[in-house]
């Protein structure tokens, strides 16, 4: 191989190596920037969810029960079944359709 060919190949490989290193550094910085942006966005969303949850629970925290110690509360239930299904038809009973 001639000296000129060796110098051209060496310069080309060195240029390729420099471009490759710069590309990897650029992509690393870009990826880090995206990760930081995503983390910040997620933090904002988490704060919004926390605020919404606190606002939803606020009325429940302010509500108090007017009961004395030892008092029991009874809830009346109707005598009629709430649905039209019979007692034998439950959600676990398979329903076979016949045509």
RAFENHU-V421114 format. One line per field, one symbol per residue. phi: phi as a letter, one per 20 degrees, with the letter a starting at -180 (. if undefined). psi: psi as a letter, one per 40 degrees, with the letter a starting at -180 (. if undefined). Layout:
phi=???
psi=???
//
This chain:
phi=.fffffffffffffffffffffffffffffffffffffffffffffffffffffffegfffefceecefnfddddfcffeffdefeffedfeffdeedd
psi=hiddddddddddddddddddddddddddddddddddddddddddddddddddddddedddddhihgiiheiihhhhiidiidieiiddhidehihhhh.
//
